[in-house]
Amino acid sequence: MFVCTANTKGGVGKSTIAVHLAAWFHDQGFRTALIDADAQRSSSQWIAEVEPGITVVTTNTPDECLQKAQELLQSHDMVVGDGPGGLDDLSRTMLLLSDLALLPISPSILDLRSVQQATTILRYAQGINKGKPDGCLILNKMRTRDTISRELKSAASTLGVRVASNVVRDLQAYRDAAQQGSVVSRMGKKSAEAASDMDALFHELVDPFLKKRKKVGNG
């Protein structure tokens, strides 16, 4: 299974979601790899600190991404791709390879505009790839009492892409995890709320694919 994070701008939580998902897959017992296509290389550096057992590769071009993804999918159960902050050919290639595309969005009018552009490219990929990848918006850095967060929930539902029912709250634990080279599920009681958010979100996103794969395998 190939899952990528995508958006047209940085700072929306792509790398945070990618690193936590890769670590979650590993801890679930899957052979996991991460492809870092973002020029900042945040996710590849972070995940290398988190878990040496996760294969990490970087890529700079569409051809290189295609080759490495195909190789990793032969030897791993799960491949997570952290896409670049833009909609260039590398982003399009990653979307075309994916089974599931995750589009993080935080409470900002600029983020809302950027994800509108990303959903256009997502529909382009789906149109030429028999409906793949499945796309899902992730509401990230959400604040319970924040007016913009509430408005974002409403606006996101109008973009024509599924919105995850589980959200990622704006919690200090995620910033601590990045600083400590860890993930919230491995930081004990102080990050229990954040770990619960991530676990619920990932089960919502991934379980339908795992059930479908199991059904096909049994068939």
NORVEN-V496688 format. One record per residue. N is the residue number from 0. PHI is phi in radians with two decimals (999 if undefined). PSI is psi in whole degrees, 0 to 359 (999 if undefined). D_CENTER is the distance of its C-alpha to the mean C-alpha in whole Angstrom. Layout:
BEGIN
n=[N:N]
phi=[PHI:PHI]
psi=[PSI:PSI]
d_center=[D_CENTER:D_CENTER]
END
This chain:
BEGIN
n=[0:1:2:3:4:5:6:7:8:9:10:11:12:13:14:15:16:17:18:19:20:21:22:23:24:25:26:27:28:29:30:31:32:33:34:35:36:37:38:39:40:41:42:43:44:45:46:47:48:49:50:51:52:53:54:55:56:57:58:59:60:61:62:63:64:65:66:67:68:69:70:71:72:73:74:75:76:77:78:79:80:81:82:83:84:85:86:87:88:89:90:91:92:93:94:95:96:97:98:99:100:101:102:103:104:105:106:107:108:109:110:111:112:113:114:115:116:117:118:119:120:121:122:123:124:125:126:127:128:129:130:131:132:133:134:135:136:137:138:139:140:141:142:143:144:145:146:147:148:149:150:151:152:153:154:155:156:157:158:159:160:161:162:163:164:165:166:167:168:169:170:171:172:173:174:175:176:177:178:179:180:181:182:183:184:185:186:187:188:189:190:191:192:193:194:195:196:197:198:199:200:201:202:203:204:205:206:207:208:209:210:211:212:213:214:215:216:217:218]
phi=[999:-2.01:-2.14:-2.13:-1.82:-2.59:-3.04:-1.58:-2.45:-1.50:1.41:-1.69:1.86:-1.01:-1.17:-1.07:-1.14:-1.08:-1.14:-1.16:-1.18:-1.07:-1.13:-1.11:-1.02:-1.01:-1.25:-1.45:1.72:-1.57:-1.25:-2.15:-2.30:-2.22:-1.86:-1.77:-1.86:-1.52:-1.05:-1.28:1.04:-1.14:-1.21:-1.16:-1.19:-1.17:-1.17:-1.11:-1.33:-1.24:-2.64:-1.10:-1.32:-1.64:-1.24:-2.16:-2.32:-2.04:-2.56:-2.12:-2.29:-1.02:-1.10:-1.13:-1.07:-1.04:-1.09:-1.17:-1.12:-1.10:-1.16:-1.17:-1.18:-1.36:-1.97:-2.28:-1.39:-2.30:-2.15:-1.91:-1.94:-1.72:-1.29:-1.23:-1.42:3.07:-2.17:-1.47:-1.12:-1.15:-1.10:-1.10:-1.07:-1.10:-1.13:-1.16:-1.41:-1.45:-1.53:-2.46:-1.96:-1.81:-2.04:-1.20:-2.54:-1.91:-1.20:-2.72:-1.12:-1.17:-1.16:-1.10:-1.15:-1.18:-1.28:-1.08:-1.17:-1.13:-1.19:-1.12:-1.19:-1.04:-1.17:-1.07:-1.09:-1.12:-1.19:-1.85:-2.28:0.96:1.57:-1.60:-1.52:-1.18:-1.98:-2.60:-1.42:-2.01:-1.38:-2.01:1.02:-1.42:-2.05:-1.02:-1.78:-1.58:-1.08:-1.10:-1.08:-1.16:-1.15:-1.10:-0.98:-1.22:-1.19:-1.07:-1.21:-1.65:-1.49:1.39:-2.23:-0.99:-1.96:-1.06:-1.30:-1.54:-1.91:-1.84:-1.38:-1.44:-2.09:-1.05:-1.00:-1.21:-1.19:-1.12:-1.08:-1.10:-1.19:-1.65:1.13:-2.39:-2.24:-1.11:-1.25:-1.99:-1.97:1.32:-1.08:-1.16:-2.07:-1.07:-1.13:-1.14:-1.10:-1.15:-1.04:-1.13:-1.07:-1.12:-1.10:-1.18:-1.09:-1.05:-1.33:-1.72:-0.94:-1.04:-1.22:-1.18:-1.15:-1.14:-1.14:-1.13:-1.13:-1.12:-1.13:-1.28:-1.35]
psi=[135:124:129:154:140:150:169:354:161:173:8:353:16:308:322:315:315:314:315:324:317:316:321:316:312:314:343:355:10:144:116:142:155:130:119:109:6:134:334:340:29:313:321:321:319:310:331:327:325:310:105:340:354:127:132:128:155:156:148:341:159:316:318:319:314:312:312:321:316:321:315:324:339:331:356:155:320:132:127:128:126:103:160:159:74:182:46:188:330:318:316:319:315:320:320:332:340:150:328:129:124:127:92:145:132:166:83:139:328:322:322:318:320:322:335:319:320:323:331:316:324:314:328:313:318:325:331:3:35:42:351:149:160:137:148:129:137:119:112:154:38:142:129:319:12:128:318:322:318:319:324:319:317:316:323:327:349:0:356:16:143:140:126:136:332:131:164:116:159:90:145:333:326:321:322:321:316:319:327:0:43:185:157:333:349:16:14:201:328:341:21:321:315:319:322:320:311:316:315:318:313:323:318:318:320:327:318:324:320:321:320:317:320:320:317:320:321:334:999]
d_center=[13:10:7:5:4:7:10:14:14:13:13:11:8:6:7:8:5:4:8:9:7:9:12:12:12:15:17:17:19:17:17:14:13:11:11:12:13:13:16:16:15:14:11:14:16:15:14:17:19:17:17:20:19:16:17:15:16:16:17:19:20:19:21:20:17:18:20:18:16:19:20:17:17:21:21:17:16:12:11:7:7:7:9:12:13:15:16:18:19:16:13:15:15:12:12:15:14:11:12:9:7:5:7:7:11:14:17:19:21:19:16:17:19:16:14:17:17:14:14:18:16:14:17:19:17:18:21:22:20:21:19:16:13:12:10:9:10:9:12:11:14:16:20:22:25:24:25:22:20:22:23:19:19:21:21:17:19:21:18:19:15:14:13:12:15:14:13:12:15:17:18:20:18:15:17:19:17:16:20:21:18:17:14:16:16:19:21:23:24:24:20:20:19:16:16:17:14:11:13:14:11:10:13:13:10:11:15:16:15:17:20:20:20:22:25:25:25:28:30]
END
